Amino acid sequence: MLRNKLLIRIITFGIGLFVMAFGVALSVKADLGVSPISCIPYVYSLKIPFTLGQLTIVFNLFLMVLQMVVLRKNYRVLQLIQLPVVFAFGMFIDLAMNMVTFISVSNYAWKVFWCLLSCVILAFGVFLEVKAKITYLPGEGLAMAIAETFKKEFGKAKIGVDSAMVVVGIVSSFLFLDQLLGIREGTVVAAILVGFIAKFYGRKLQFVDAWLSVNEPKEEVEELSKQNVVITISREYGSGGHEIGKRLAERLGIAFYDKNLIDITAKESGYTADYISKNEQKLAHSLLFELYEQNYAYVSEKQPPLDTLFLVQSKIIREIAAKESCVIVGRCANFVLKDNPKCFNVFVHADKKYRKSRITGNYGIHASVTDHELEKTDRERANYCLHFTGKNWRDAANYNLTVDSSLIDANTIVNTIITAIEKE
């Protein structure tokens, strides 16, 4: 069984390499610029009498050497498995280039078509390569080496590696060809789209995981106690959700979790409390975050830091809910505990005037708070919720009770929540 699965993974990896090579060949035919990983070999293939595939092999061997230099004593012999992959990928590129010789691009519209198709195909190859879990191409290997050695996030390291390749490609093109060739708008499109599309395949083609993986014993999940009552408080910035949650916990004589979750998460995740405090429940620009996060589609070993943070906090929240009755503020706890029948979810909101007054009076902020600052924090929370749960943070249907704290004092809200819970 294990041998059969390994053989299937190797075959899948080989197919993924060929599909990627075919995507590279189509991007060359589109003539709008190749992807960052291919731009340097392509530029040099226009100057010296070697094929694109041959120069891709040479370039990837150079990247392997760079991995060794960066990792030094931490370089693992197992990483030499990239060596046959490099030669196979180069040969596949030359084969694919011969297969697409019939394609003739007559106008810009057709160039755009072939460029976009190359991204779709290249992304599918990346998807198969990652799912096979055999190894990765040296470009991703170098980004991982940099991330490991210099303690950088993989997404940032890969952006840096890709950007460096593009810069070297541009400089080489002007030096040796006296003009810019091979690096155009298609290069930017590929840098943005391929990771997005690979992640899309990952969401829609989940059956591939089951097909490629060996059945493993499922991890036992701690069963939720039917006796524990858990109240989650989601809140607009400055609406007083923390105060209401704390008073509610004191009235009921149960545990209260808000900022203390930061220290618990720090112990579980390995991230510092400062990092968690600055990054939890925040996703300022979902599009920009997606552009950064899509780089993680290229490797199976790495996970975006915010994904890790959310998963760790979700695990902690579920464990707390299984252990004791409590009040939990924020962290998308209502969605994390959506299957808990004893979970009561509250959303606290208020008008802007009231929220500004509370922030300046209770949070020790002496400068005036603008509408923009309120909207920014709420947008961060909404984007965070949408990204990790797919739900609208402000949708009243996601809560058992929504209250306007500017109209009702905190004690009355606490009494209302307790009354509503008793009627459940």
Secondary structure, DSSP 8 states (H G I E B T S, - for coil): -HHHHHHHHHHHHHHHHHHHHHHHHHHHHHTS---HHHHHHHHHHTTSSS-HHHHHHHHHHHHHHHHHHHHGGG--GGGGGHHHHHHHHHHHHHHHHHHTTT----SHHHHHHHHHHHHHHHHHHHHHHHHHTS---HHHHHHHHHHHHHT--HHHHHHHHHHHHHHHHHHHHHHHHSS--S-SHHHHHHHHHHHHHHHHHHHH-THHHHHHS------------TT--EEEEEE-TTS-HHHHHHHHHHHHT-EEESTHHHHHHHHHH---HHHHHHHTT--S-HHHHHHHHGGGGG-SS---HHHHHHHHHHHHHHHHHHH--EEEESTTHHHHTTT-TTEEEEEEE--HHHHHHHHHHHS---S---HHHHHHHHHHHHHHHHHHH-S-TT-GGG-SEEEETTTS-HHHHHHHHHHHHHH-
